[in-house]
Every structure is written in structure tokens, then in C-alpha cells.
Amino acid sequence: MIEREFDLYEDVIGEKVDINKLEIWDKKIVWHPFTQMAEYEKYKPLIIVKGEGNYLIDINGKKYLDGVCSIWCNVHGHNVKELNEALYDQANKIAHSTLLGAANLPSILLAKALLDIAPKNLKHVFYSDDGSTAMEVALKMAYQYHKMKGDNNRYLFVKLSGAYHGDTIGSVSLGGVDLFHSLYKDLLFETIKVPAPFPESVFGDKKEAYERSLEEIEKVFEKYADKIVAFVMEPLVQVAAGVITHPKGYLKKVRELCDKYNILLILDEVATGFGKTGKYFACQIEDVKPDIMAVSKGLTAGYMPLAATLCTEEIYQAFYGGDYASGKTFFHGHTYTGNPLGCRVALENLRLFRKKGYPYTLKEKILFIEKRLKEELSDLEFVGDIRGIG
């Protein structure tokens, strides 16, 4: 039991704190995300106070394997010495300064480091706070790009069924999970949904689903090519849809169709990036180069909220030139854009990647986990499929 840490906050709370009070406050005051609180209140809350390696530790000292890496973020585990020290060192220098018309050292260095590992056609980095905001930046950037080029007819985005790109209104418009998004339909902008390249059942015909998806995409592109802003997708894996994997070659075919019909390709690498597929980014498995790419989650190894949207030189140049009021300025930004703490710990994260030989040394681990999962779980009646990429 970890009671001594309560004392640190009693002067702020104004009363004696114990586990019972924490559980009551958590149920009655905190509104948890993606959670039906009426259900949540029926159970004893799991209150995490520490992390060590791959484990979470609750208020009673019990350990839990963090099997989802705190929603696909903690690529090195918890409480990593090098990351802790980098964060502490940066906090002793400066915790935050605005990136609006000014710069900070970690944000410059991180931008250069990101371009070094990203697809080589990406040349510029725009910072934001999380996956949703990275996708908001991407969709606004793509939309304004066409405006800057004098192409005022484009307003449609094309997306896959089962897509999830975040919870802000723009990113929800790009989503395709009705359970999450249908209630907000009157707030959303117009999109076109095409079938994802997987059957509705794990027992369905995968080849047929693959071909049908590409056929539908081309039909939409043929009909609306001059009205489409961009095609948006998670490359190779639709994570929130159920870790649905795309057939080999599908992403490359989508890129070819986008090129054929002069349509931008936006890749959401928020959940798939930073080693999770055996490459820095999933699109690199098929050597596909997006026009715009969004990253977050593993960017800071689960330490700080930070995101980035990367784009090509062609897109950047459409905004470049004139003065602040020229009409070309990209009027988007967040208070904590390019935060020095987040950028510094992200730099240390990438240093650890190099030190450990990631992502190149991950293949053996991926094969080991895949083998053991199939050996231990495939015969269980409630396991329908075991899948992965990498």
C-alpha cells in the first residue's frame, strides 16, 4: 500500500486523504474517457500510482502487465532512466515557450531527427499535441493546399470503413466507427466511405475483400477526382477497429491510385509508428511515401503529449511567400505546440531506438511473440484470430 504519497497533496486538498476517499472522488468527480460511468461506479477503481518496465502498479502495490502499452505509447516501458533524466534536465532549463513566431532548441533538433527516419519525400514538420490534433492539422493542411493552388472545387475526403483518426470534430469526420461517431453526424463535414480490405468475418474471403476495396476506391476516384481533397487511412493496420491488418500490397495499390487521379494521400501513423510493425513507420514496409503523415503516441515513448504532422516540399511551398496577411499563412497552432519538454524526451526516445538497434532488431521479438500467442491462445474458443504486421 502506497499511503505516504497522499501526504504530498493534503495541503492542496485541504483534508486528510486515504484510499477510500480517492476511490469515491474518482467515481464521483472524474469523468473517464470512452467509459460509461454508471458501469464504472459499480466496481472498485484501478488507481495506478507507479510504473516499472512493462508493469503498472496500483495504489495497493499490485502489479499488472501493461499489455496495451498504455494505449500504444510506451515503446520502452515505464520509468525509463534515460527518459526520466532527459525530462528532468529539460525542466531545469525551460519547461515551455511558445513556438508561435519563436523557436526552441529541442523542437528544432527533433524536427531534423524525425525527417531523418521518415519517408524521404517528407521535408517539413508541424507540431501539435496528440493524434487527433495531428490529424486536424493534416486535413486542414491538405484542404488549404488546394486552395493555395487555386483549386477551389475540392472539399471531399475519402476514408475506409472502420476508420478511427481521433475525437476532435475534424478527425471524427474522417472516422468510420458508428458507435463512437454517429451521434455527431450533424456536426461533421462530408466524406465518402469505402470498404476496408478485410471481410466482415474472420472466416470471409480475404482476396475478395481486397479486390472489392480497391475497385470501390477507383470508382469513387473516377467519379469525384476533381472534388477530392485527400484519401485518408492508417497504413497496414486499422488499430482501433480491432487491429485489422491489410493484405500485402494494398497500401502500394492505394498510393498508385492516388497518383493516377492526382489525389493526396494522408497516412495516420499515430498508432502504427515507432517500431510497432518492425519499421519506424508502417508505410516503410511497402516503401510507400505519403504526401502528409501524422505521428504521436510512441513519439515520446508515452512520457508527454506531443504530435507532429509531416508534409512534402510541394505542400509547404503552396503556403510559402508574401507576408503574414498574404492569405497563404497556415493559421493553425496550439498553446503547447513544440513544447520543449515533449520534444526533449522525444529526442531521447529516438536516441534509445538507436542504442537498442530499433527497429531493425525487433524482427526476432515479433516472431517470438507471434509464435507464443498462436501456441498458447489459438485453441481458446473465444479467440477468433491472431494477427499482426511485422
Residue pairs with C-beta under 8 A, 6 or more apart in sequence:
1 19
1 59
1 60
1 61
2 49
2 50
2 59
2 60
2 61
3 18
3 19
5 49
6 17
6 18
6 22
7 17
9 17
10 16
10 17
15 21
19 47
19 59
19 60
22 47
22 59
23 44
23 45
23 47
26 45
26 47
27 37
27 40
27 41
27 45
28 41
31 37
32 40
46 58
46 64
47 58
47 59
48 56
48 57
48 58
48 59
49 57
49 58
49 59
50 56
50 57
50 78
50 79
51 57
51 66
51 74
51 77
51 78
51 79
52 63
52 77
52 78
52 79
53 77
53 78
53 79
54 65
54 66
54 77
54 78
55 63
55 64
55 65
55 66
55 78
56 63
56 64
56 65
56 66
56 70
56 78
57 63
57 64
58 64
66 74
66 77
66 78
69 75
69 302
70 302
71 297
72 239
72 271
72 276
72 297
72 298
73 297
73 298
73 300
73 301
73 302
74 301
74 302
75 274
75 275
75 276
75 298
75 301
75 302
75 349
76 83
76 301
76 349
76 352
78 302
80 301
80 352
82 348
82 351
82 352
83 301
83 303
83 345
83 348
83 349
83 352
85 348
86 344
86 345
86 347
86 348
87 303
87 304
87 341
87 344
87 345
89 344
90 106
90 340
90 341
90 344
90 345
91 341
93 340
94 104
94 340
95 339
95 340
95 341
96 336
96 339
96 340
96 341
97 104
97 340
98 335
98 337
99 107
99 127
99 333
99 337
99 338
100 333
100 337
104 338
104 340
104 343
105 340
106 340
106 343
106 344
106 346
106 347
107 127
107 338
107 340
107 343
109 343
109 347
110 125
110 308
110 343
110 346
110 347
110 350
111 125
111 308
113 347
113 350
114 125
114 295
114 308
114 310
115 122
115 123
115 125
115 310
117 280
117 281
117 350
118 280
118 281
118 293
118 310
119 281
119 283
119 284
119 288
119 289
119 290
119 293
120 289
121 289
121 312
122 289
122 290
122 293
122 310
122 311
122 312
123 311
123 312
123 313
123 316
124 310
124 311
124 312
124 313
124 315
124 316
125 308
125 309
125 310
126 137
126 141
126 308
126 309
126 310
126 311
126 330
126 332
127 306
127 307
127 308
127 337
127 338
127 343
128 134
128 136
128 137
128 307
128 308
128 309
128 334
128 337
129 305
129 306
129 307
129 334
129 336
129 337
130 166
130 296
130 305
130 306
130 307
131 165
131 166
131 171
131 268
131 270
131 271
131 294
131 296
131 297
131 307
132 165
132 166
132 167
132 168
132 171
133 166
133 168
133 307
133 334
134 270
134 294
134 295
134 296
134 307
134 308
134 309
135 165
135 166
135 168
135 170
135 171
135 174
135 232
135 266
135 268
135 270
135 294
135 309
136 166
136 168
136 170
136 171
136 332
137 294
137 309
137 332
138 232
138 266
138 268
138 292
138 293
138 294
138 309
139 157
139 170
139 171
139 173
139 174
139 229
139 230
139 232
139 266
140 170
140 330
140 332
141 292
141 309
141 311
141 315
141 330
141 332
142 229
142 230
142 264
142 266
142 291
142 292
142 315
143 154
143 155
143 229
144 318
144 319
144 330
145 264
145 315
145 318
145 319
146 152
146 154
146 229
148 318
148 319
148 328
149 318
153 226
153 227
154 226
154 227
154 228
154 229
155 189
155 190
155 227
155 229
156 190
156 191
156 192
156 224
156 227
156 228
156 229
157 173
157 174
157 189
157 191
157 192
157 228
157 229
157 230
157 231
157 232
158 191
158 192
158 193
158 194
158 217
158 220
158 221
158 224
158 228
158 230
158 231
158 232
158 263
159 165
159 174
159 175
159 176
159 191
159 192
159 193
159 194
159 231
159 232
159 233
160 176
160 193
160 194
160 195
160 196
160 213
160 233
160 234
160 238
161 176
161 193
161 194
161 195
161 196
162 176
162 177
162 196
162 238
162 241
162 242
162 244
163 174
163 175
163 176
163 177
163 193
163 196
163 232
163 233
163 234
163 238
163 241
164 175
164 176
164 177
164 180
164 234
164 238
164 239
164 240
164 241
165 171
165 172
165 174
165 175
165 232
165 234
165 268
165 270
166 172
166 174
166 175
166 270
167 180
169 184
169 187
169 188
170 189
172 180
172 181
172 184
172 187
172 188
173 188
173 189
173 191
174 191
174 232
175 181
176 193
177 240
177 241
181 188
192 220
192 224
192 228
194 213
194 216
194 217
194 220
195 209
195 212
195 213
195 216
196 209
196 213
196 238
196 241
196 244
196 246
197 209
197 210
197 212
197 213
197 214
197 246
197 247
197 250
198 204
198 206
198 209
198 244
198 245
198 246
198 247
199 205
199 206
199 208
199 209
202 384
202 385
206 247
207 247
210 247
210 250
213 250
214 250
214 253
214 254
214 257
217 231
217 254
217 257
218 257
220 228
221 228
221 257
221 258
221 260
221 261
221 263
222 261
225 261
225 262
225 263
228 261
228 263
229 264
230 263
230 264
230 265
230 266
230 291
230 292
231 254
231 257
231 258
231 263
231 264
231 265
231 266
232 266
232 268
233 251
233 254
233 265
233 266
233 267
233 268
234 267
234 268
234 269
234 270
234 271
234 272
234 282
235 246
235 251
235 267
235 268
235 269
235 272
235 281
235 282
235 283
235 286
235 288
235 290
236 245
236 246
236 250
236 251
236 272
236 277
236 282
236 283
236 285
236 286
236 389
237 243
237 244
237 245
237 246
237 271
237 272
237 277
237 282
237 389
238 244
238 246
239 271
239 272
240 271
243 387
243 388
244 387
245 387
245 388
245 389
248 286
249 286
251 283
251 285
251 286
251 288
252 286
252 287
252 288
254 265
254 288
255 265
255 288
255 289
255 290
257 263
258 264
258 265
264 291
264 292
264 315
265 288
265 290
265 291
265 292
266 290
266 291
266 292
266 293
266 294
267 281
267 283
267 288
267 290
267 292
267 293
267 294
268 294
269 281
269 282
269 283
269 293
269 294
269 295
270 294
270 295
270 296
270 297
270 307
271 297
272 281
272 282
273 280
273 281
273 282
273 295
273 296
273 297
273 298
273 299
274 280
274 281
274 295
274 297
274 298
274 299
274 301
274 349
274 353
274 359
275 298
275 353
275 358
275 359
275 362
276 282
276 298
276 390
277 285
277 389
277 390
278 285
278 359
278 362
278 363
278 366
278 389
278 390
279 285
279 359
279 390
280 353
280 359
281 293
281 295
282 389
283 289
283 290
283 293
285 389
285 390
291 311
291 312
291 314
291 315
292 309
292 310
292 311
292 312
292 315
293 309
293 310
293 311
294 307
294 308
294 309
294 310
295 307
295 308
295 309
295 310
296 306
296 307
296 308
298 349
299 306
299 307
299 308
299 346
299 349
300 306
300 342
300 345
300 346
300 349
301 345
301 346
301 349
301 352
303 342
303 345
303 349
304 339
304 341
304 342
304 345
304 346
305 336
305 342
306 339
306 342
306 343
306 346
318 328
319 328
319 329
319 330
320 328
321 328
322 328
336 342
352 358
353 359
362 390
363 390
366 388
366 390
369 388
370 386
370 388
373 386
374 386
377 383
377 386
378 386
